[in-house]
Amino acid sequence: IFFMYVYMRALVCIFSINFFLTATLNVFTDLKDRLSTSEKQVEELKRESTGNFYMSPTERPKVAFSLGLTDAGGVGAFNTDITLKFSKVFYNFGEAYNPVSGFFTAPVRGAYYFRFTMWEYRTPYYMGISLYHNDKRVMVNVDKNVDYVANMSNAVILQLGKGDLVYMILNSGNGLYDNADNLVTFSGFLLFPL
């Protein structure tokens, strides 16, 4: 009977140890899976991140463009707003500006700087342009050529999300004049990713 008791106790201990080891193994398997998932999420965030923590200066996106409107002379006035399509590409690093559509598409989330100059020499034309961020007008600039020439320039810093659009509109009833001297320009660049 004593040996039977010892044998039964040994079996209970073995089953207890087996149960404990199985439970521990399940906990470790669960922790391993959770760690693997967390590591994948961290790697995904690193890939998506454009911040300074995970990107070396050589890995940071480089985005800059400088454009002229046309060599054709007078543009407008039109009966409707038109998107200005700057066809003279001086520099388009990162290919974020599309001269066919006239849209700049932000390749990464970040702070961007945009600048433009406009010119009109035809009297008595109004010169009115707007800068848009997606479908929201950010600024409007208007001047009238009453003497010989009207010109203007302006700049803005915008926070853009990846895929956001920035473009220039020639407002209806307004005109511009550009030629080989590049009097009408549009430029922009990424200041820093966010």
QUIMOTA-V79931 format. One line per field, one symbol per residue. phi: phi as a letter, one per 30 degrees, with the letter a starting at -180 (. if undefined). psi: psi as a letter, one per 30 degrees, with the letter a starting at -180 (. if undefined). Layout:
phi->???
psi->???
This chain:
phi->.edddddddddddddddddddddddddddddddddddddddddddddddcdddccdeddddcbabbbcdacdjdbidcdbdbddcddccdabdjhdccddcicccddbdlcbcbbbbbbbcdccddcbbbccchccdcabbbabdccbabbababacbcccejdcbaccddeicbbbbaddhdcbbbaaddadc
psi->eeeeeeeeeeeeeeeeeeeeeeeeeeeeeeeeeeeeeeeeeeeeeeefkglfefkleffkkjkklklldlgfbkjlklflkkkkjjfjjekikfhfkjfefgkkjkflkakkkkklklkkfkkhkkjklkkkjbgkkelkkklkjfdekkllllllkkjklkflkklkkjkkglllklaffifjlklllkekl.
